[in-house]
Amino acid sequence: MAAGQKLYPRGTVKKIVRAHSKRNLSKNVDVLIFLDYTLFLQTLMKEAGINAKHAGERGISAKSVKKVTELSLAKFKG
């Protein structure tokens, strides 16, 4: 990545969140949202990698990611 290149457009993130929440946002809330999203993706890929390894797959597939999300939703629901 080139020096000074932005990871994400802050204004766009703020507009999307503001439109969905219909509330004002604090100054750096977009940074926290981005970091939470990045942490979520990192955890998802780690779990999908573990799942794929147990299933004997050579790499992470959509099937292993879907399985992880289904298991997460099942835990969340009850």
ABEGO torsion letter per residue (X at the ends): XBBGBBABBAAAAAAAAAAAAGBBBBAAAAAAAAAAAAAAAAAAAAAAAAAAAAAGBABBBAAAAAAAAAAAAAAAAX
